[in-house]
Amino acid sequence: MSILEDRMRYPGGGNDEGGVSSQGQAGTGKDGDGGGPGGIGGSAKAKYSIPGILHFIQHEWARFEMERASWELEKAELAARIAFLQGERKGQENLKNDLVRRIKMLEYALKQERYGWGLLDR
């Protein structure tokens, strides 16, 4: 479970002590010791403050933006590679077509030469 999911699942209730809020963790640990959601024993309490929550959200947003920028960069690199490879493929097709045309021309010239020497019947 991520930190954000953990904080969203167990939000703190507000009080008048400087914006600090706390709430006891419901549920029991692995041994029934009254621990938090991860089985950590004791009377663990989640304490959140508005500045702490804002800092977390800002941190997660910055991380998200970094990942998005990375994905966009990778997408642009792959698009450039695709364009390069498509251009290379088009060049190879043009070369193949030129060679096929040249082969046909040479076959035609050879056939005409053989007709001239009388080696082939018309």
C-alpha positions in Angstrom: 0.0 0.0 0.0 1.4 3.4 -0.9 1.8 6.2 1.6 -1.0 8.2 -0.1 -3.4 5.2 0.1 -2.5 4.7 3.8 -3.1 8.4 4.5 -6.4 8.4 2.5 -7.6 5.2 4.3 -6.8 6.5 7.8 -7.4 10.3 7.7 -7.0 12.2 10.9 -9.8 14.2 12.6 -9.2 17.9 13.2 -8.7 19.5 16.6 -7.7 22.9 17.9 -4.0 22.2 18.7 -2.2 24.0 15.8 -3.8 22.0 13.0 -2.3 18.7 14.3 -4.8 15.9 14.0 -4.7 12.4 15.1 -6.9 9.2 15.1 -6.2 5.8 16.5 -5.7 3.0 14.1 -8.6 0.6 13.8 -8.0 -3.1 13.5 -5.6 -5.5 15.0 -2.1 -6.5 14.1 -1.0 -10.0 13.2 -1.0 -11.2 16.9 -4.1 -9.3 18.0 -2.0 -6.7 19.8 -4.1 -3.8 18.7 -1.5 -2.6 16.2 -1.9 -0.5 13.0 -2.7 -1.8 9.5 0.7 -3.3 9.0 0.8 -5.3 12.2 3.1 -2.9 13.9 2.3 -3.3 17.6 1.5 -0.7 20.3 -0.9 2.1 20.2 0.2 3.7 17.0 -1.5 6.9 16.1 -1.4 8.7 12.8 -0.6 12.4 13.2 -1.1 14.7 10.3 -0.8 18.4 9.9 -2.0 20.7 7.1 1.6 21.7 6.2 2.6 18.0 6.2 -0.3 17.0 4.0 0.5 19.8 1.6 4.1 18.9 1.5 3.2 15.3 0.7 0.8 16.4 -2.0 3.4 18.7 -3.5 6.0 16.0 -3.4 3.7 13.5 -5.1 2.7 16.1 -7.7 6.4 16.9 -8.5 7.1 13.1 -8.8 4.1 12.7 -11.1 5.2 15.6 -13.3 8.7 14.2 -13.5 7.4 10.8 -14.6 5.1 12.5 -17.1 7.9 14.5 -18.6 10.0 11.3 -18.7 7.2 9.5 -20.5 6.8 12.4 -23.0 10.5 12.5 -23.7 10.5 8.7 -24.3 7.5 9.1 -26.5 9.2 11.8 -28.6 12.4 9.7 -28.9 10.4 6.7 -30.1 8.4 8.8 -32.6 11.7 10.2 -34.0 13.1 6.6 -34.2 9.9 5.5 -36.0 10.2 8.4 -38.5 13.9 7.6 -39.1 13.1 3.9 -39.7 10.2 4.7 -42.0 12.5 7.0 -44.0 15.1 4.3 -44.2 12.5 1.7 -45.3 11.2 4.1 -48.0 14.8 4.5 -49.2 15.3 0.8 -49.4 12.0 0.4 -51.3 13.1 3.1 -53.8 16.5 1.3 -54.2 14.8 -2.0 -54.8 12.4 -0.5 -57.4 15.4 1.1 -59.2 17.2 -2.3 -59.2 14.2 -4.1 -60.5 13.8 -1.5 -63.3 17.5 -1.9 -64.2 17.2 -5.7 -64.3 14.2 -5.5 -66.6 16.0 -3.0 -68.8 19.0 -5.3 -69.0 16.8 -8.4 -69.7 15.1 -6.4 -72.5 18.5 -5.3 -74.0 19.8 -8.9 -73.8 16.7 -10.2 -75.6 17.0 -7.6 -78.3 20.7 -8.5 -78.8 19.8 -12.2 -79.1 17.2 -11.4 -81.7 19.8 -9.4 -83.6 22.2 -12.4 -83.7 19.4 -14.7 -84.7 19.6 -16.8 -81.6 16.0 -16.5 -80.7 12.9 -17.0 -82.9 10.5 -14.3 -82.9 
